[in-house]
Amino acid sequence: MSEAHPSADTRSELQRWLGSYSEDHRHPANIAIHWVCVPLILWTVIAALWTVPVPPWLGRPGLWAGAGMFVALMFYLRLSRTLGYAMLGVFVLLGLGSEGLYRALGAMPLLALAGGVFLVAWIAQFIGHHLEGKRPSFLTDLAYLLIGPAWLVAKLLRRLGVAI
């Protein structure tokens, strides 16, 4: 199997994940809420992990966020190289933003900001799903917490004419 051409099984696995996620996200208001809140929630997780203390002998602030992004990246790359590289770009942007805010605000204010945004974004997500009339996908499988960002990035890639 060539790295540039994932197997049909891997492509169909990605399409199953994205198709199933799409089934729970058809209402226009819910979709709009997801376009705003999913990236915000992803950022809050990265920012919160950025604030977890790192022993100086082990690394610097952001190590735990980097480790989390790396694990998620491996999941995305397994599904699709193109999607994985696009998610790498998302992670770099969110990581740089978190680093900048960490330097500007410090750990505790950043954690408070991330916590507040997380709470508001999840409330909005649940409102969207109430409008949709369907439970959030992650309530059936926690892996959908990783599929949400991928679903949005896959939509962007398709709009740009990029095959995933």
C-alpha positions in Angstrom: 0.0 0.0 0.0 1.4 3.4 -1.0 1.3 6.2 1.6 -0.2 8.5 -0.9 -3.1 6.1 -1.6 -4.6 4.7 1.6 -6.4 1.4 1.3 -10.1 1.3 0.4 -10.7 0.0 4.0 -9.1 3.1 5.5 -11.0 5.4 3.1 -14.3 3.7 3.9 -13.6 3.8 7.6 -13.2 7.6 7.3 -16.3 7.9 5.2 -18.3 5.8 7.8 -17.1 8.1 10.6 -17.9 11.3 8.7 -21.2 9.9 7.3 -22.4 8.9 10.7 -21.4 12.2 12.2 -23.3 14.0 9.4 -26.5 12.0 10.2 -26.6 13.7 13.6 -25.8 17.2 12.1 -28.4 18.2 9.5 -30.2 21.2 11.1 -28.7 24.4 9.7 -28.6 26.1 13.1 -26.9 23.0 14.6 -24.3 23.0 11.8 -23.7 26.8 12.3 -23.2 26.3 16.0 -20.7 23.5 15.3 -18.7 25.7 12.9 -18.1 28.1 15.8 -18.1 25.8 18.9 -16.1 22.7 17.7 -13.0 24.8 17.0 -13.5 26.7 20.3 -13.8 23.4 22.2 -10.7 22.0 20.5 -8.8 25.2 21.4 -10.0 25.0 25.1 -8.7 21.5 25.5 -5.3 22.5 24.0 -5.1 25.6 26.1 -6.1 23.8 29.3 -3.4 21.1 28.6 -0.9 24.0 28.0 -1.4 25.1 31.6 -0.6 21.7 33.2 2.8 22.1 34.9 5.7 20.3 33.3 8.8 19.4 35.3 11.7 21.5 33.9 13.8 18.4 33.4 11.0 17.0 31.2 10.2 20.0 29.0 8.4 23.3 28.9 4.9 24.5 29.1 2.8 23.1 26.3 4.4 19.6 26.5 1.1 18.0 27.5 -0.8 19.8 24.9 1.7 18.7 22.3 1.5 15.1 23.5 -2.3 15.3 23.2 -2.2 16.8 19.7 0.3 14.1 18.6 -1.9 11.3 19.8 -4.9 12.9 18.0 -2.8 13.5 14.9 -1.9 9.8 14.7 -5.6 9.0 14.7 -6.2 11.4 11.9 -3.2 10.3 9.8 -4.4 6.7 10.1 -7.7 7.7 8.6 -6.3 9.9 5.9 -2.9 11.5 5.2 -4.6 14.5 3.7 -6.9 15.0 6.6 -4.1 14.4 9.0 -1.9 17.0 7.4 -4.8 19.5 7.5 -5.4 18.7 11.2 -1.7 19.2 11.8 -2.1 22.8 10.4 -5.1 23.3 12.8 -3.0 22.0 15.7 -0.1 24.3 14.9 -2.4 27.4 14.7 -4.2 26.5 18.0 -0.9 25.7 19.7 0.6 29.0 18.6 -2.4 30.8 19.9 -2.3 28.9 23.2 1.4 29.7 23.5 0.8 33.4 22.9 -2.0 33.5 25.4 0.0 31.6 27.9 2.8 34.1 27.7 0.5 37.1 27.8 -1.9 35.9 30.5 -0.1 33.2 32.5 -1.3 29.8 33.4 -4.2 30.4 35.7 -5.9 33.2 33.7 -5.5 31.1 30.5 -7.0 28.1 32.3 -10.0 30.3 33.5 -10.5 31.6 30.0 -10.4 28.2 28.5 -12.8 26.9 31.1 -15.3 29.7 30.5 -15.2 29.2 26.7 -15.5 25.4 27.1 -18.6 25.8 29.2 -20.3 28.3 26.9 -19.4 26.3 23.8 -20.7 23.1 25.2 -24.0 24.8 26.2 -24.3 26.0 22.7 -23.6 22.6 21.3 -26.3 21.0 23.4 -28.7 23.8 22.3 -27.8 22.9 18.7 -28.5 19.2 19.3 -31.8 20.1 21.0 -32.8 21.9 17.8 -31.5 19.0 15.8 -33.6 16.6 17.9 -30.7 14.2 18.2 -28.2 13.4 21.0 -24.5 14.4 20.4 -22.6 11.7 18.6 -20.0 11.4 21.4 -22.7 10.0 23.7 -22.6 6.8 21.6 -18.8 6.7 21.1 -16.2 9.0 22.6 -14.2 8.8 19.4 -16.7 11.3 17.9 -15.0 13.9 20.0 -12.1 13.6 17.5 -14.4 13.3 14.5 -16.1 16.7 15.1 -13.0 18.7 14.2 -12.2 16.3 11.3 -15.8 16.7 10.0 -15.3 20.4 9.7 -11.9 20.2 8.2 -13.1 17.6 5.7 -15.9 19.9 4.6 -13.3 22.7 4.1 -11.0 20.4 2.1 -13.9 19.3 -0.1 -14.9 23.0 -0.7 -11.3 23.6 -1.8 -11.5 20.6 -4.2 -9.1 18.5 -2.1 -9.9 14.8 -2.0 -9.6 13.3 1.5 
